[in-house]
């Protein structure tokens, strides 16, 4: 299982862009900022976070780096003998490792602070996709899914207004066809309204049946810990902000 593919690509792109191309910070200065968890370098951190060169936005340079990274990762993992007489197969499905490993990892060059979660599956780092679902799908399907024979899946969050009614169903079908025509394997779709999730946090007794899709399986919202609930609220707010 591979955790944080999107975050790793964003971190590499940040170094390429802000250290080597734009000379916004020297390499040793970036190393110091990361060691200090961006303390005293918030302006630089925000500048990097706001960059459009993030996985999931259809940026050509970032997508090219994603393709290269995925190819190198697949070549490194696939076919290597394991201890049980079989071989390893790369997967983009990390289960909870995007949270658990994120909690153990220091700050990264993409503007992520120490302890924050990684990107999960083939998804972007939370909050970094800004150009909508179609751009996200096109970025992800730029990768050959055969490089990840263990699993190749994408989490997709949509707002209710985008998929409501007959026109919404047509839009949903279009997204599915775009993903699978690019040889995508699985989509984990949530349709969320941030205000409704806030109500579910405040009044859990009224939302016993509310479920969310997490890496290929459903979880009762009431069974999640508060930080995980808040993460879904923030993603829904971000989605509403971009469209």
N, C-alpha and C positions, 0 to 999 in steps of 0.2 A: 504494500500500500504506500502511495506517495502523497504526502501532505504538502500543501502550499505551493503548487506549481505556479499559479498566478502571482503569488507574492514573490516567489523567486525571480520570475521574469521581470516584475516591476522593479525589484531591487537592482538587478543587473542593468536594466534600462536607465535607472536613476544614476548609476555610476557612469555609464556611457555618456549620458546627456549632460549632467551637471558638473562632472569632474573633467571629462576629456573633450567634450564638444563646446560647452559654454563657459568653461573655466569659472564656474560660480563658486566653487570651493575646492581647495587642494585635497588630494587623497588623504594626507595625514590629518587635515582638518575635519574631513568626514569621519575618519576613524575615531577621532576624539569626540565628536558629537554623538556617535553611536555608543561609545564607552560611557558617556555621561547621560545617556538616554535623552538626548536632545536638549538637556538643560542649558539655557543661554543661547540656543540656536533655533528658537521657535519660528522665527521668520524664514529661515532656510527650510525647516521642516514643512511649513505650510506651502512654500513655493514648490517644493518637490511633490507634495500631496496633490496640489492643484494642477500639476502637469497633465496634459492630455495623453502623454505617452505612457499609458497604463493598459494592461491587458483588459480586453473586453470592449474597447472603443473603436475597433476597426482601423487603428493606426497602422500604417504599412510597416514601419520600422519595428514596432513592438510585435506585430504578428510574425514578422520574419524571425525575430529573436525567439519567440515562442516555438516556432517550427524547429529552429535549430536546437533549442533546449530540449524539446520533446524527443527529437531524433537522438541526441546524445544520451538522454536518460534511458530510452528504450534499448539502445545498443549496449549500454552498461548493464542493464538488468536482465533483459530477455534471453532465455536459453542458458543462463548460468546454472550449473548443477546445485541443487540444494541438499540438505542432509537427509532427506527422506527418499532419495532415489529418483526424484523428479527434477524439474527445472523451475527457476523463478520466472514469473511473468509480470511485467510492469502493469500497474493499475493506477487510475486517477481517483480511485475511491478510497478516501482516508478514514472512513468511519468517524470517530471522535478525535482523531489525531490532530486535526486542524485546530482544535481547542487545546488539547493536552500538550502538544509540542509547542504551540504558540506560547503557552504559559511558562514554558521552560526556556524560551529563547529571548535573547536580548533585542535591543532596537535594531532595525534593518534599514538599509539605504533608501527604501521607498517612502520613508516618513512614518513607518510603523513604530510605535513605542514598545518597549520591553513588556512581554507578557500578553500583548494583544493577540487575538486569534489570527491564523493564516487564512488564505483563501482555501475553500474546500472544493473537492472534485475538480472540474475544469473551470470553475467559476472565478470571477474576479475577486480581488481583495474587497471586502465590504466597503461600499461607498465609492469605489473607484470607477465603476462603469457609469458613463454619463450620456451615452448616445442611443440608449434604448435597446430593446431586446434583439432587433434584427442585427445591429452592429455587433452585439455580444455573440450571437450565434455564428456570424460570419468569421469572427476572430477565432472562436473555438474550432470550427470546422476547417480552418486553414491547416490544422494538424491532421495527419493521417491516423485515424483511430486504430489502425492495425498495430501501431506502436504500443498500444495499451490493451493487450489481449485479456488482461485480468478484469478490466472494466473501463469504460469511457463514458462518463456521465456529466451532466451539467445541471446545476440548480438554477431555476428560472423563477423569479418573483414578478407577479403582475398585479396591477391595481384593478379592482372590480370594474371600474368604468371602461377599461380597455378591452374587456372580454364579455361584457354584458350584452344580452339580447342576440338577435340573429347576426348582426354585423360583428359583434364580438366573437361569435363562434367561427365566423369566416376568418377573422384575424387570428384566432387561436390555431385554426387549421393551417393557415399560411405559415405561422411560426414552426409548427410541427413538420410541415413538408420541407421548409427551408433547412431545418436541422438534419432531418433524415436523408435528404437528398445530398447532403455533405458528408454522408456516412457516419453521422452521429449515432450513438448506441442507445442512450437513455436520457430522458429529461425528468427531473424532479421539479414539479410545478407547484407553487403556492400562489394563491390569489388572496391578497391581504389588504385590509384597510387599517392604517395605523391607529385611528381613533377607536376602532373596534377592539384591537389588541390591547389598547390602554384600558378599556372597559373590562376586558377579560382578566387583566392583572388586578384591577381594583375590586372586581366582584367575581372571583373564581367560581362561586357556587352557581352562578348563572351560565357558566360556560364549561360544564362538565364534559360535553361531547366535542368541544373544539379540538381539532387535531392539526398538526403541522407536519410537513414532509421534511425529513431529515436524512439526507444521504441514502435514499432508497427505501426508507421505511417510515411509517407514521408514528408520531409520539403525541400523547395527550398534552396539550398546552399546559394544563394544570400540574403535570408531573415534572415539568422543566424547572430548573433553578432560576431565580430571578435574573441573574446576568444574561442567561441565554434567552429568556423572554424579552429582555430589553434589547438584545441584539436584533431580534426579529422586528421589533417596533422601529428601531433606527433604520433598518433596511427598507421597511415600508415607507417611512418618511422620506428617505432618499429617493425612492422610486417615484413618489408623488411629486417631488421637486423637479425631477427631470422629465416628467411627462405623463 
